[in-house]
Amino acid sequence: MAGPPDDYQVRYGLDALAAIHTAAFQAEDECFPAPAVTVCFWVKAALGQGTQVIVNCGHRHAEEPGWSCFLHGNQLVASARGASSRAAVACPYPDDDCWHFVAVIFDTAHAAITATLDGDAAAWRASDIALRPEAPAGGHAGLTVGGYTDAAGGHFNYTFGRAGAGLLDELRVYARALTAAEIAGFAPPAGPAPCARFTSHAQEPDAPARVRFEALESGAGSICLWRWSDGEHAIGQSVERDFAYAGSYGVRLDVVDAGHRQATAERVLALGGVENPLRVTPVFTSGEGGYAAFRIPSIVRALNGDLVAFAEGRVESASDSTRTIRIVSKVSRDNGRTWGALRVVARNIVDGVEHAAMNASPVVDTVRGTGRIVLVFKKLESSEWEIAQGRGVMRTSCIFSDDHGQSWHGERDITAQVHRPAQIDAAADWRIQRPALGHAIQLQTGAQRGRLFHAGTLTRGEHSVFNSQNYVFWSDDLGETWQIGGIAPQLGLNEATAVELEDGAVMVNSRSYHDEQPTGRRAVTRAAFGDTGAVTFGDTRHDAALIDPAVQASIVRYTWRHETQYGGKSRIVFANPSHPRARKRMTVRLSADDGQSWAFAKVVDPGPAAYSDLVVQTDMQIGLLYERGNQGGIWYVSFTLDWLTDGQDTLRQQEGTG
């Protein structure tokens, strides 16, 4: 039997596509305008992950022509949209942990589809399952493999392959319709299954240790795939990795031969030595209380010492555009060891229909001693993409708690005070408007002492969400009234977080884009108050130390220079997923010079991680509330200054041990 035809337009193997476990693989120039296109690939998928786009071309929004192959539940779907028509076919995908061969012929002119799975076309049926991209036109138009990672960067919705939940090999795209005989040429030759055995050798018997893993007798042309129970992955016959702490680590080796037959070997690696001092506690777990997912964490310490955590409870899905979203909270009275019942803080109900209440941004009054928690959040009945295009209005509300987060009252609409909406074709037409993601701050020094300060985000006119700007707004009467402070001129900044500096200025730290593409670094802007109280923004710089995959981050003042009981040092803590492309490797950093440099850094979680918020506990441990990926729930961990700095910086007073 003849092998596969070699007149393909593109061909990518597992070596090129392995990176999809952290970010989508994109080929900018591959758009395939031919009247017929054949897409072939070997796939190994994990079901139960919702919608997972395997390969996509075009189709950046619901009306744009293009084609996609994706998993929807246990269905494998091929979908195409032409200039005036669409079609989709689907078949059951086997839940057998094996590799399968898929070939799909797209008649791009007429949106007609012919598909086979392992050479069989009989199981495919016409389908009404449709892929509904969230990104607007202007995103990536070419070939995207391994997840429909939208232009915002790193979103895990519609993702195939992330965190090892799917593998792809021998992806080929032809600018013609292959014949049945040509597709049959992809069938693997008969042969025995490969052998999977491996050895491990630790250079040290106890952690921290470097361990080498080596596959034995893998066979010519075979690929060795490694996975560990802590979420790490590797490819190669011989690989090394470091283990920081003692524990039992599951190790799995998959050996895949040229015919995509697979053998698996598993064992447990036990290491003694240094125990992990961090204890990560679940706070908001997907599925809890009937919510599909929880996202966008924020946290404050109440005046009585309780920790009050907030999140968006997303009812239908983890998507930003899911219709029903509520602001929910939990309270911990023991520094994050345990958490109380789930409470609904705010909802958005219009004419009896529930919509989205999002972006909980709390702050606690400590200056005046009332302990009032003021929570600012947004409401919307349309998606942000629609609002950015002038369809729909984003509104802002605030609500109060005077009993340390146990109950909430006095919700009011403050849109007219902090937003300038619904002025289409006017220069002042603000479309998207967000408060700070994570906690806001109460200023502690100078003439503005006691002010509730938010670093928000807005878009003006036709600017997209990736050409947004930071702006600030505040309240000088604990949330009774609000005013806009000023707009930072730099475009491409959003999801800001703020911290007060020793001289009374505020450092605004932002997610950053240039020409609508992520910069890979955090943007920093100084906001200072003049004699009249007006705010002035300095130049925006990109902090080379703060690597960022385009995601929200968190920052908090830990100690002030005047606090002699804590050594008389100025300290700021920052947290984000420290990776240039992928939302993983949650890292915390310490600055002793008001954010000019970051002398210490520690990885809290090497796995999937996204949005976060920081808080200082009553025992002076630093707390971090963070997402373990889009659907991994929201977790809490705390640590000491001694741990963060490896003992090089400690507080004078005895630190807590909780």
C-alpha positions, 0 to 999 in steps of 0.5 A: 500500500502506498504511503500518505501523499507528500503534496501537503501544504503544511505538516507538523509532528509531535515535536512541534505540537508538544507545546500545546500543553502550555499554549496554542500553536499558531501558524500565522500565514497558513490560511488555505484559500483553496476550494477544497482542503483536507485535514489529517491528524493523529489524535489522543484526547481526554474526554469530559473537558467541555469544548476542545478545539483541536485545529482551527482556521479562520472562524475568528467570530461566529460569522467569519468563514473558516473550518474547525475540528473540535471535541464537544463532550464525547462527540468529535465535530468537524465544522465549516462556514462558507460565505453564506452557509455552514455545515457540521458533522459529528461522530462519537469519539472513543473513550479508550486512551488510544490514538485515532486517525482523523481525516476531514475534507472541507469543501470551503466554497459550499461548506460541505464536509466528508469525514472519517475516523480510523478510516470509517465514515459510517458513524458520522452524522449531520450535526447542529453543534456549532463553535461560537468563538468569543474573540471579535474579528482582528484575532489570529486568522491562520492555522491554530492548533491545540486550543482556541486561545483567544487574542486576550492571551492564555484563556483556557476556554475551548482548549485542547491539549492544555496540561497534557489533556490531549496529544496531536501528531502528524497534522497535515493540511492539503489544498485539495480533496484526497481520495479514499485510497490516499486516505487509506495510505495513512493506515499504520503497518501491522506490528507489535506494540512498543515496550514501555520500561524506564529507570530513574536515578536520583543524584541525591537520595533526598529532596531537593534533588535532580532525577534522571528518567530513562526509557528502555527499549523504546524502539526506532521511531518511537516517541517517549512522553513523560508525565508526573503527578504534579503536572510537569511534562517532558518528551525524550528518551532520557529526561531530567527534572528537579524536585524541590520537596519530599513526597511521593510523585507518580511517574508515567511513561507513554511510548508511541511508535510510528504506527501510533500504537502505545505502551504505558509504564507507571511507578511512584518515585518516593523522595525524602528530605525537605517537606513542602512548607506550603499547604494549599487549601481549596476555597471555591471548587468548580461544581460547588453550589451549582456553579460550573466554575469560579473565576476572578478572585479577590480578598481582603483582611477584615478589621477583626482579622477575618479573611473575606474572599470573593469570586465570580460564580459562573453558572453555565460555564467558565467562559467570560461570556457565560450569561449568569454570573454572581459575586460570591464570597466565603470567610475564614476566621483562622487565617485561611485554614478553613472557610465558611459557607458560600454566600451570594453577595451581588446579582444582576437581574433585569426585568426578571432575567439574570445576567452577569455581575463581575469583577469584585473589587473590595477594600476595607476602611482601616484609617477611620476605624469603621471596618466597613468593606466597600465592594465595587463591581460591574454589571452587564447584559451583553458580552464585553466584545459586544460592548467594545463594539458599541452594543450594550452598556457596562454599569458599575455598582457598589455594596457595603458590609459593616459586619466583616463580610457576614452580610451586605447592604446598600447596593447602589449604581455609581455608573454616572460617577465613575463611567461615561457610557452610551455616547456613541461617536463621541470622543468621551464614549467609554465602552468597557469600564472595569474596576480594579481586579483584585482588591482596591486600596485605601491610601495611608499617607498624605492629604489623601489619607483614607481615600478608597482608590481604584485603578480601573480600565476603560476603552474609548470609541472603537478601540478594542479591549487590547487598546484599553487604558488605565484610569483611576477613580476614588471615594473620599467618604467610604463609598458614599460618593465617587469621582474620576481621578484621571486617565493614563495616556498609554494604550494597551494597558488593562486589569491594573492593580495598585499599591501605595508607595512610601512617598504617597504616590501610587504604582499602577501595575498592568497587564500589557499589549502593544499593537494588540499583542501581549508584550510578555512583561508587566507595565508600570505607571506612577500616579502622583498627587499634586498640591491641588490633589489632582493626579499626574501619570508618569511614563509607563515602563515595562518591568523586565523582571516581571515576566507575564503571559497576559493575565491579571496579577496582584500586588500588596504593601507588606510593611512600611519603612516607619513600622519599626516593629517589622524591621523598619523596611519597606516591602511590597509583594507581587504575584503572577504566573511567571511565564512568557506565554502560558498561564502557569508557574504562579510566582511571588516576588518581594521588593524592598525599594518600592517596586524598582527591583525584585530581590526575591522570588519563589514559585508557589505552584508550578502548574496551571495558574491564572488570576490572583490576589494577595493579602497580609494576615494578622500573623503577618503571613502573606496570603495568596488566593489564586486560580489553578487554571480556568476550571481548576477552582480557586485556592488559598496558600500562605507563607512567611517572609522567611520562606520567601527570602530563604531566611535572608529577610525576617520580621523582628517580631515572632512570625505566626506559624499557621 
